């Protein structure tokens, strides 16, 4: 480092500012920045996948244990349901972080790379201002409620459904000499109340997953019609 270098000098501190007005320098910076954002996005996606993998593993272990013997109580499956809900909460939090990184990547793809391939204009007039603001003051883009809904639709709804079906099978086909109500009972709670609680729980799950909300997540393929991508004429 040169002896006369002063990192607090305005010319050194604002070294990147000149790139904003220099088209060649700005476009030279973009690929490096884009690769960094995609790398971070991949890391966040991997963290989400790890949570899902653990949820599947725990669910499989609980179901296997529950059906390993006729005398194993059906309420053991509630442990699996509770564990799955815990994983759902963790994954929803991670999904919000993932979406924040993905939003930046999509903003670049929409306004830079798409315009390079098809120069029909940027999608957002203020995309550079929006990107700069988000880099200075990073924010989450979607609510926890929306993240919860998306993870339920994609992963945890099916997992909870499997556990619910396993519980129904256990208290009906594998109840032995007990009635369904008796097989559903907890040590301190009659079977009728347990069944009612399960019904209310799954009704809540459906409501959270499918209750209409304003979509904030960016870049997902939801409710889109099939296009003519690469279709030969």
N, C-alpha and C positions, 0 to 999 in steps of 0.2 A: 504494500500500500504506500503511495507517495506520501512524503512528509507533509506536504501542503494540503492533503485531503482532509476536508472537514465534513463529516456526515450530517452536521446540523446546518450547514450552509444551504440557503434557499435553492441554489442551482442544483445541489446534490440531492437535497430532500425531494425536490420536484422533478427528479430525473425522468420519471415515466410520463410526465405531463406532455412533453413534446410529442410522444407517440400518438396522443389522441388526435393531433392535427396532421400527422404524417401517415398517409394511407398505407404506404409500404411497410413502415415499422409496425403499425397497428395490426395489419394482416399477418405479419411475421410473429407477433406475440400470440395471436389467437390459437394456433394449433397447440402450442405448449400449454396454454391455459385450459383448452378443451380436454387435452389428454389428462391433465391433473384432475379436472372435475369428473371425468368418466372413471378414473381410477378410484376416486373417493366414493363415487356412486356404486361401483362394483363391490367395494368393501362393505358398504351399508347393506347392499342386497345379500351379501354372504352372511352377514349377521342375522338378517331376517330368516334366511334359509336354515341357519343353525337352530334358531328357536323353534321353527316348524318341525325340524327333525327330532328335537327333544320331545315335543308334544306328541308326535306319532309314536315314538319309542315308549313313552310312559303309558299312553293309551293301550298299546299292544300288550305291555306287561300286565296292566291291571285287568284287561279282559281275559288274558291267559290264566291269571291267578284266580279270577272269579269262577271260571268254568273248569278249573282243575279238579274240583270235587263237588259232589252234589250238596254237601252240607255247607259249602262256602256261602256266606250271606250275600244277597243281592246288593245291599247297601255299600258294599266295597266299591262298586262302580261309581258311587258318589265321590270317592276319593279321586278317581280318574277325571270326573267332570270338574271338580274343584281345581285340580292341577291344570287341566286344559284351559280353564278360565284365567288362571294365573299367567300361563304362557301367552294367552290372548292379550292380556293387558301389557305385558312386556313387549310383545311384538308390535302392538299398536303404537307404542311410544317410539320404537325403532322405525316404524313405517313413516311416522311424521318427519323424522330426521332424514330418512331416505328420500322422501318426497321433496324436501327442501333442496337437496343436491340435484335431484332430477329436474326440478323446475328451472334451475340455471342452465342445465344441459339442453333442455328443450328450448329455452329462450335463444340460445346460440344456434341450435339447429334450425329453428323456424326463421330467424332473421338474418343469419349469415350463410349457412351452408345451403339451405333451400333456395335462397336468392342467388347463390353462385351457380347452382344447377339450372334454375329457371328464374331469370332476372325479371320477375314480375312485381317486385317491390317487397320491402320488409313487412312482416305481419304487424309489427308494433312500431309506431313512429318514435316512441320514447324508450326503445329497448336498451339503449346504452345507458341512459339515465337510470332506468329501473335496475339494470345489472350493477351499476356503480353503487346505488343506494343499498342494494342487498348485500354487496360485499363489505360495505362499511358497517351496516347494521343488519346482520343476518337475522331472519325471522322464519318461524315455521309457517307453512302456507295453508295447512288444513287443520281442522279441529280434531280433538281426540275422538269425538263422536263419529266423524267421517272415517277416520282411520280404523276405528273399531268396526264400523259397518263393512268396510272393504275387506278387512281380514276375516270377518265372519263369512262373507260371501265366497271368498277365495279358498280359505283353508279350514277355519275353525268351525264353521257351520257344519260341513260334512263330518268332521271329527266328533262334534257333539252329537250329531245324528246317529253315528255308529254306536256311541256309548249309550244313547237313549234306547236304540233298538236292542242292544245287548241287555240292558236292564229289563226291558219288556219280555224278552225271551227268557231271561233268568227267573222272573216272577210268574211266568205262565208255563212254559214247556219244561222247565227244570225245577219246578216248585216241589216236586215229590208229593208227599201226603198233605202238604199245606195248601190252603186256598191262595188265590192270587193276592187277596188283601193281607193275609197273614205273611206271605212271602215278602210283601212290600214293606212291612212294618219295620221301624227302627226300634232299638231297645226301649226307648222312652217315648215313642210316638206311634200312634195307631196307623195302620196301613192306608186308611182313607185319606188322612191328612198328608201322608207322604206322596201319594199319587196326585193329590191336588197341588201340592208344592211343585212336583215335577212338571205338571201341565202348565202351571203359571210360569215356571222358569223357561220352558221352551217357547211359550207364547211371547215372553219378553225378548228372547233371543231373536225370534222372527221379526218382532217389531223394530229392534235395534238395527237388524241387518237390512230391512227393506222399507223402513219408514222414509218417505221422500225427504231429501235434503238438497240444498244447493251444492252442486259439485264444485269442489275447489282443487282436487288433485289434478295434476297436470301431466298430460302425455300418456294416459292409459287408454287402451282400446276397449271402450265400453259402449254398447248399444250403437255400434257402427255398422252400416251396410257394407256388404262385400263389394269391393270396387273392381275395376278392370285392370289391376296391376299386372303388367307384363302379358296381357291377353293379346294373342296374335289375331289380326284381322284378316 
